[in-house]
Amino acid sequence: MENWRKRLVKVLIYAGIGKQDYQDIIDDIREKNGELLIIGTSISVAFFGILYLVSYFSRALEANRVLYAVCFFALSAFLGLRRTVKGVKKKAALPGCYLVLILLYAFTISQSVLTQPEIPAAGFSVLLFITAFLVIDRPYRILFLQIVMTIVFCVTAHSCKQPEIAVIDTANAVSSLMLGIICSVYLLQTRLQGILYNRNTQRELDTDGLTKLMIKKAAERDIRRYIEATKEEGALIMIDLDNFKQVNDTKGHAYGDVILKLTGESISSAFRAGDIKGRFGGDEFIVFLPGVKSRKLIMERLDHFKELMEKGVMGEENQNGVHQSIGVAMYPEDAGTYEELFEKADKALYAAKKNGKNQYCFYTSVKIHNGN
């Protein structure tokens, strides 16, 4: 009994894929919901637009012309806002999907119950089935919406329709709700498992085999996405291992690989799980800190990184001068695009090397601030 309860909770909350797996793909889910929101809203706008135009030529649809117009203009305004407002957060996609769904349910109830009370409803049952196609979320939230809307539909039907027709609508709605719930849970499980599989596959392709950090292409892609999607602060950090080539040449490539591997481990430990951490090539590394504007916090992370490097890499090789020169550029304070930000961080890195290496430097539009 206990196992069944745990399994049910897992299915209703995380669609059967597990809490950690769900958290790992949360960004992918938000991106998918953004796509579904645009597609679903566009189709709905076209649907209501056609109904509105046809209502001028059909007496059967004429009575609902105002309803079609309201839905058409409301969804058009929402779609236009979604497409034109730059920097809309991915988190807003999910509430947007639910807003569109509620509007569709409100239209279906009005159409089926209030304007056509003399015939049994069919559109509401269809909407119960397609709900899970229009949003990706935790199953219990979608089921809650379906149950609440079914209750509203049944209550409205019994208030506005003849008793015999209302009973038919209620029976159809309840049976469709049960089938809709099964369909929703199955579809969500299938979708989330597909997203998880794609994420794991992409993660393998994006990961450098030696350092376990992101490869250059993947790191640049994620940084660009962040900059293009938001105006929130961030920091780009470029790290270069001083005199690594000398150690690599004198002690061999295998030994150099050990240093690179330990550097990757130090970067992974020193920075947050949500930070973008990548190997840029050879002995160069890059880290992007989303949502960070405090230089003090950045300096603390860099000091921690240097401490880890002292313990893990530099102790034995210190005589050969293996250190780190680090350049930091702030977004959007120092630059508004990835190319400009990279250029400013590179200049800060060059200043760190010029000033004696084994230090980090912050770039500003006026001067370079050094930190030891």
ABEGO torsion letter per residue (X at the ends): XAAAAAAAAAAAAAGGAEAAAAAAAAAAAAAAAAAAAAAAAAAAAAAAAAAAAAAAABAAAAAAAAAAAAAAAAAAAAAAAAAABBGBBAAAAAAAAAAAAAAAAAAAAAAAAAABAABBBAAAAAAAAAAAAABBBBAAAAAAAAAAAAAAAAAAAAAABBAAAAAAAAAAAAAAAAAAAAAAAAAAAAAAAAAAAAAAAAAAAABBAAAGBBBAAAAAAAAAAAAAABABBBBBBBBBBBGAAAAAAAAEAAAAAAAAAAAAAAAAAABBAABBBBBAEEABBBBBBBGBABAAAAAAAAAAAAAAAAAAAAAAAAAAGBBBBBBBBBOAAABABAAAAAAAAAAAAAAAAAAGEGBBBBBBAABBBBBX
